[in-house]
Amino acid sequence: MNYLARKTRGKSRPGRLRLLDELLARREGDLLTMKEGDWDSAVVVDVGLGACPWTTLELASVCHRCNPDLAIVGVDNDPVRVKTAQRYESEGVRFLEGVFAYPVDGAARLVRAMNLLRQYPDELRDSALAALARPLLPGGLLVEGCTDRTGDTVVARLYRLHQPTVEERRIRLEGILFATSFRRGFAPAMFRSFLARDRLWTQGAGKEFLAAWIRAWEQERADVAVGSSQTDSELFFRSANRLGENLAGTPFGVESDPTGWANGQMIWRANLG
């Protein structure tokens, strides 16, 4: 069976990727606005449309606030979904059939592939990531991960394309985003169900990182004075800050981002290659 060509579930709904879109707009403003050389025509690609292209249209809205001239391309391997999506095309937004064999002319600055690879077997993960990153310009970003059905819990890997020589192109895991809307409360263990089932999380660095965050969260809860309380957003902020302090000087720190922490977003900047 050709897993890379199989049909996915198509369960996307409006707002499912809003937390991710907000972070990308804030963190990747330079990437979205670069216009020198090949960047002038570089597109943003959203892989996997779902039954209706709501999340692609929402991504386009966020990107166009940063750069009104950006072209957004949504792709899916289901021709029925693509035909449905094409009813929503407008200037700067188009939809094409394809997934891993991109029907995209030119290069891409950002590729978003959410709630996609989790449906594929682990042994195809590396080849799928390489295919997804193929159209990226050096310095471009591949975002891959998983959310819950409503978009209130997000885990996404951020891969940057590096090209140290003309012949060599490779993607490097730059960080892993954890985000919550707090609608389901907050505890670091809530992210466990949305982690990729690979060695990073079943053993080694990922498992240790999540355990360290749980300890920091428990310490913050224990430090609350008798008779007082902390909101979930305050616990997120304080546990992220404590985790950063605990991991300072190690290869497994977190990105210092008080604005993100206050909004339930944290990036683990592990040196994972």
Secondary structure, DSSP 8 states (H G I E B T S, - for coil): --GGGS-------TTTTHHHHHHHHHH-HHHHH--SGGGGG-EEEEE---SS-HHHHHHHHHHHHH-TT--EEEEES-HHHHHHHGGG-BTTEEEEE-SSS---SS-EEEEEEESSGGGS-GGGHHHHHHHHHTTEEEEEEEEEEEE-TTSSEEEEEEEEEE-SSSS--EEEEEEEEEEE-STT---GGGGGGGS-SSHHHHSTHHHHHHHHHHHHHHHHHHTS-TT----HHHHHHHHHHHHHHHHTTSTT-B---HHHHHTTEEEE-----
